[in-house]
């Protein structure tokens, strides 16, 4: 029986080691790249015609184009390269060989010539001339050696080796990666068993005739058994200029985890000085590992970062810790903190650090334990821990731990939650109450077609970090309800009846502040009736067919008044009044306040749907609440002004065409005959990549802002980016003055494999309104990584639609506005 001729394994070496240098976490835009590959697809790997039968193949003879199985001599049809196989799977498959001429079949030498093709599984090898010696194991291939599998396609001038000794050599190699973008070459590639060497190797994602950047290495040593490679004299070139030289470094060539050094991060800033981070990875066990990250900052000291990860059969977790002893920044800026009047508790401390633990653990099919615990040494730690300029630091963090469950008709849980101050301009009293603990349960189940029953219940112990100033207490809230939904093809009607009870057990200090009752309570029935109809008609607008709908809706709500001035305010605020508020049974968040109501909402919606594809051309909403009894409940001691009707709410969305859309909201207050809220936004798509956004927001006595952002392509390579976010609002009592919230101006240059961004930015850096300036420069080597500031992430947040995948996400967050306070306790903000 003849020995199976193995396909050259050296290609696996090239495919594994060259792109291993690349960090491809980003999602580059390859739209400017040429359609063709550096190594075009081989015609032989394209779909073949139907195979000949065994009898037909036998008649043609071995000297024709039939395939000879090197193992058993059976005749087979050509095979197209299939799915990717492992090395072990490939070794179990036979190698099929064909050629225009075959000689020496009975002797030690077998020669294939004239369009020689070898296939095995997903592997394909073609050459003009192939000689194999069954006694010595030597083989040689000359003339247009072509190889392809599911990961790589390459060509070489020649190949030779010995299968018995498992040695192989290819000369003058060019390759194209298939599973990911990348191409390059090598002067010579050698392999002996699991050890391999590449000489004069290159790698890039650029086209061969337009090398914007390229990695070169004089020699690469590969050990496929250990999964590691060593590069000697490696150079990164941008254009023809070498920008980075590394005389020696190791890197992985597969996905096996192993202990060793990871890529360092090097930077510099006025705050930290020279900044070097060197991650060290420890592969402790198959299901857990550890990464230590020493960080040297010349102007601050030596910091140690730790990340521990574990994976269990039903859970996982991550533990992060950073510790910076004797931070030089603390001493350097202590006098400035004192001069600014920053409270001592909010100042930087000498030994600084952060702790975070995130984990989940499945307890059963319905229950799961979750934790997100966080600690920081001082409220300025987050501000000082990073060099980025992505915007405001969160003013608070939150630690939570709990057990949560859910089923088909229910969900429940027990948890504890504690806020952590992360803004040095605020005091502990500005934090919300912690929930230590919170128990909740929700159940809703249909019974038959027209009956639904449910209950929402919660038991919470509220405790503030500053308990001397803000004493706490416990609260129990229970809300059972039943509803009877009826509906048809063009109508629905749902009556609902609920009863809500809320009771407290207050700390003595808080009870004394609220009138001396340590156990206040509130109970009341809540009834609602929600009904609507749906009408539609066909219509023609300028030769285009549309379906116009008319959707009237009525919502009646009844809840008797209960005096709630003796109840605390733990987690309750007035909701922002909007279209959704017209159909809620409470105008407050949390359970500390329940609005009284004897009111009816009358609303009307209309949509224009394009008949060809159902696209919404125009959507109009208009509604108002009519009060039979005026609202009397607020979140402070002031009784709201008596009114018989709410503000009118109008929302509209209009698609001028497939590129241009507009949205608007408007609220008119009939009581004082003036507008309360107005907002407008429009978006226009420019070309294939560009976008322009314009927005205006006005809320009486709260804010007035305009926001313009754009990505404007000048041509395929050059584009301009910008944002102008301005506040017109003035409030002498709070010190708010008109001014810029964020300004961005930048230019981008893009090519197939290289992108450059330069961005200037002026922005509000903290809640005190202090401004900061930054100039950011980033070079992105597509498929490898980027150097400089992460301008792309900032632009995605500032310009809605910067990446077209983000078009339908929520708009960028506002800067300098506390959205939680939009509907504060002022009576004129009530609807």
Beta strands, then each sheet from edge to edge (+ up, - down):
strand 1: 67-69
strand 2: 75-76
strand 3: 96-98
strand 4: 101-103
strand 5: 109-120
strand 6: 123-133
strand 7: 138-148
strand 8: 152-162
strand 9: 167-177
strand 10: 183-192
strand 11: 195-204
strand 12: 213-223
strand 13: 228-238
strand 14: 241-252
strand 15: 260-261
strand 16: 265-269
strand 17: 273-285
strand 18: 288-297
strand 19: 301-312
strand 20: 315-324
strand 21: 352-362
strand 22: 367-376
strand 23: 396-406
strand 24: 410-421
strand 25: 434-446
strand 26: 452-463
strand 27: 473-488
strand 28: 491-506
strand 29: 521-533
strand 30: 535-541
strand 31: 544-559
strand 32: 597-610
strand 33: 616-629
strand 34: 648-655
strand 35: 660-669
strand 36: 674-686
strand 37: 690-699
strand 38: 703-713
strand 39: 718-727
strand 40: 739-750
strand 41: 754-764
strand 42: 771-781
strand 43: 785-788
sheet 1: 2+ 1- 3+ 5- 4+
sheet 2: 2+ 1- 3+ 5- 6+ 7- 8+ 9- 10+ 11- 12+ 13- 14+
sheet 3: 15+ 17- 16+
sheet 4: 15+ 17- 18+ 19- 20+ 21- 22+ 23- 24+ 25- 26+ 27- 28+ 29- 31+ 30-
sheet 5: 15+ 17- 18+ 19- 20+ 21- 22+ 23- 24+ 25- 26+ 27- 28+ 29- 31+ 32- 33+ 34- 35+ 36- 37+ 38- 39+ 40- 41+ 42- 43+
end
